[in-house]
Amino acid sequence: MDSVEYLWQRAFFAVLTEVDSGKFVERLIVADDEVFERLLELEGTDGTAEERVALEDTLQSLRLLRNYDYHFRL
């Protein structure tokens, strides 16, 4: 986990490594919140293009994981 470039990525990686389905949903919510919070922090600032791309990619991945979890539970 030392390869984490941004603090909010820790929450995302926690989702990816969670095997307990109940905790998975909790971690998914936390990661989603942290990404959105960081996006709000960057709003109106010159944040790096690399971080913005990483945030957008992570949001898309979180959406996919949320859909996967929803369909898996049906």
N, C-alpha and C positions, 0 to 999 in steps of 0.2 A: 504494500500500500504506500510505499515511499515514492512511487512514481506519480502521485497525485500532484497536479500542477496548481489547482485551485481548491480552496477549502471546501466549497460546495460539492466537489466531486466525491468527497468521502461518503456523503449520504447516498449518492448514486451508486457507488461501488458496493455499498452495504446492501442495496436492493439486489444487485446482480449476484451476490454471494449468499443471500438468505435462502435457507431450505425449508424453514417453517412457514407454512402458508399464512398463518395469522400474523406473524411478524413481517412477512413479505408485504402485506397490505399496509401495515403501519409504516414500514420503511419507505414504501412507495410514496405515501403521503408526505412524509418528512422531506424526502428528496425533492418532490415537486414544489413544496413550500420554499425550500432553500434556493432552488433555481429561480423561482419567481421573485423572491426577495432580492436576489443578486441582480436580476434584470431591472428591478425597480431602482436599486442603488446606482446602476450604470446609466439610467435614463438621464439624458441631458448632460452626460459627461463624455469624455474622450476615451473611455475604456478601450482596451485593445481589441482589434478585430479578431484576433485568435480566440480570446475568451468569449466574445459574442457568438462566434461560430460554434464553439464548444457548448455554449449554453443552448443554442438552437438545436444542435444535434442531440443533446441530452434530453431536451423537451420532447423531441420526436421519439426517442428511445423510450422515455417514460410513458408516452401515449401507447406505444406498441405493447409495452409490458402490462399496462393497465388493461388493454383489450385482451391480451393473452390470458391474464388472470380472470377476467370476466368470463370468457368463453370456456376456460378450463373448469370453472366452478359450476357451469350449467349441467 
